[in-house]
Amino acid sequence: MAAALLAGEPWAPTRAWGHLSPAVLGFLRRYFGPGVDHEDLCQEVFARFFSRIPELRVPQALRSFLIGICLGVAQNERRRAKVRRAVSLTATGELPESPSSAPDHEAREALERLCQILARAGVEDRTLFVGRYVQQMELSELAATVGRPIGTLKRRVAGASRRIDARIKRDPALAAYVCESTSGPSRRRLAPAA
């Protein structure tokens, strides 16, 4: 697919959209949680992706290239949302409503609390935490995506994990979801405690 996109094959963008858009939408949903127009952001990601295809140097790195663009779009949207909050605006000019059809109130509340914690985290902490633990990216893939050496990335992921985990543990709605394995903080996962 990468070779076809680079060659400018007319069928390649449609095939890329069909094949890659579910992953992009999933990434955006996990990064932002509820309250954001994921479809619009997905279109923005692909508009940038298609315009930047000539920058792809290693066709095998197509997924990392796309995830890097997703992270850039997501970080820009976070900045725009922060400005809207600072001047008391929303994207629509009205207060956003929480989805009322979710079947599990406790899980919905936990997800909203986690999204709030991630929204208050620094851009790098949020990006590394979501990439590593939500997207479950391998360290080498995450390092390529954010453009850091793997040794530096390991230290930064560990620091981001410590800071975000500390906030999660202090939140009574989330503390029950944190499990620690014997391997330490790099293996923590949000899951209901047994």
C-alpha positions in Angstrom: 0.0 0.0 0.0 2.8 2.4 0.9 4.5 1.8 -2.5 1.2 2.4 -4.3 0.6 5.7 -2.4 4.2 6.8 -3.1 3.7 6.0 -6.8 0.5 8.0 -6.9 -1.7 5.1 -7.9 -5.3 6.4 -8.3 -6.8 3.6 -6.2 -4.4 3.8 -3.3 -6.0 6.6 -1.3 -9.4 4.8 -1.3 -7.8 1.5 -0.2 -5.6 3.3 2.4 -8.7 5.0 3.8 -10.7 1.8 4.0 -7.8 -0.2 5.6 -6.4 2.4 8.0 -9.3 4.6 9.1 -10.7 2.1 11.7 -7.3 2.2 13.4 -7.1 6.0 13.3 -10.7 6.3 14.7 -9.8 3.8 17.4 -6.7 5.8 18.3 -8.6 9.1 18.4 -11.4 7.6 20.6 -8.9 6.2 23.1 -6.8 9.4 23.1 -9.8 11.8 23.7 -12.6 9.7 25.1 -16.1 11.1 24.7 -17.0 14.6 23.7 -14.9 15.1 20.6 -15.9 14.7 16.9 -13.7 11.8 16.1 -14.9 11.6 12.5 -13.8 15.2 11.7 -10.4 14.6 13.4 -10.0 11.4 11.4 -10.6 13.3 8.1 -8.0 15.9 9.3 -5.5 13.1 9.9 -6.0 11.6 6.5 -5.8 15.1 4.8 -2.4 15.6 6.3 -1.4 11.9 5.7 -2.1 12.1 2.0 -0.5 15.5 1.6 2.6 14.3 3.4 3.0 10.9 1.7 6.1 12.1 -0.3 7.9 12.6 3.1 7.6 8.8 3.8 11.1 7.5 3.5 10.7 3.9 4.7 7.5 2.3 3.2 7.6 -0.3 6.0 7.1 2.5 8.5 3.7 3.5 7.1 1.9 2.7 10.4 4.3 4.7 12.5 4.2 7.5 10.0 0.4 7.6 10.3 0.4 7.3 14.1 2.8 10.3 14.2 0.4 12.3 12.2 -2.4 11.2 14.5 -0.5 12.4 17.5 0.2 15.7 15.9 -3.5 16.2 15.1 -4.5 15.1 18.6 -2.0 17.5 20.2 -3.3 20.4 18.1 -6.9 19.6 19.0 -5.9 19.5 22.7 -4.3 23.0 22.3 -7.4 24.3 20.6 -9.7 22.8 23.3 -7.5 24.5 26.0 -7.9 27.8 24.3 -11.6 27.3 24.0 -11.8 26.5 27.8 -9.7 29.5 28.6 -12.1 31.8 26.9 -15.2 29.8 28.0 -16.1 28.4 24.6 -16.9 24.9 23.3 -16.6 23.7 19.8 -20.3 24.2 19.3 -20.8 27.2 21.6 -22.8 25.1 24.0 -21.9 22.9 27.0 -21.2 19.3 25.8 -23.5 16.6 27.1 -22.3 13.3 28.4 -23.6 10.2 26.6 -26.6 9.0 28.6 -27.0 5.6 26.9 -23.9 4.0 28.3 -24.9 0.8 30.2 -22.4 0.9 33.0 -22.5 4.2 35.0 -19.3 3.3 37.1 -17.3 2.4 34.0 -18.4 5.6 32.2 -17.5 7.7 35.3 -14.1 6.0 35.5 -13.5 6.6 31.8 -14.4 10.3 32.2 -12.1 10.6 35.2 -9.2 9.0 33.3 -9.8 11.4 30.4 -9.7 14.3 32.8 -6.4 13.1 34.3 -5.0 12.7 30.8 -6.3 16.2 29.8 -4.4 17.7 32.7 -1.2 15.9 32.0 1.5 17.5 29.9 1.4 16.9 26.2 4.5 14.6 26.2 3.2 12.6 29.2 -0.2 12.1 27.7 1.3 11.2 24.3 3.7 8.6 25.7 1.1 7.2 28.1 -1.6 6.8 25.5 0.9 5.5 22.9 2.4 2.9 25.2 -0.5 1.8 27.4 -3.6 2.6 25.5 -2.4 2.0 21.9 0.0 -0.7 23.2 2.7 0.4 20.9 6.1 -1.4 21.2 8.8 0.9 22.5 10.7 0.8 19.2 7.6 1.9 17.3 6.8 4.6 19.8 10.4 5.9 19.7 10.2 6.1 15.9 6.8 7.8 16.1 7.9 10.6 18.5 11.4 10.8 17.2 13.4 9.9 20.4 16.2 7.4 21.0 14.9 4.3 22.6 16.9 4.8 25.8 15.5 8.3 26.3 12.1 7.1 25.4 12.2 4.4 28.1 13.1 7.0 30.8 10.4 9.4 29.6 7.7 6.6 29.4 8.6 5.5 32.9 8.4 9.1 34.2 5.1 9.7 32.5 3.7 6.5 33.8 4.7 7.3 37.4 3.1 10.8 37.2 -0.1 9.6 35.6 -0.3 6.5 37.8 0.0 8.6 40.9 -2.9 10.7 39.8 -5.0 7.6 39.0 -4.3 6.1 42.4 -5.4 9.3 44.2 -8.7 9.2 42.4 -11.2 7.1 44.3 -13.2 6.3 41.1 -10.1 4.9 39.4 -8.0 3.3 42.2 -10.0 0.1 42.0 -9.1 -0.3 38.3 -5.3 -0.2 38.8 -3.6 -3.5 38.9 0.2 -3.8 39.5 2.0 -6.9 38.3 5.2 -8.0 39.8 7.1 -6.5 36.9 6.6 -2.9 38.2 5.0 0.2 36.8 5.7 -0.4 33.2 3.3 -3.3 33.3 0.4 -1.5 35.0 -2.9 -1.7 33.2 -6.3 -0.2 33.8 -8.4 -3.2 34.6 -11.0 -3.9 37.3 -9.3 -5.2 40.4 -10.2 -8.8 41.4 
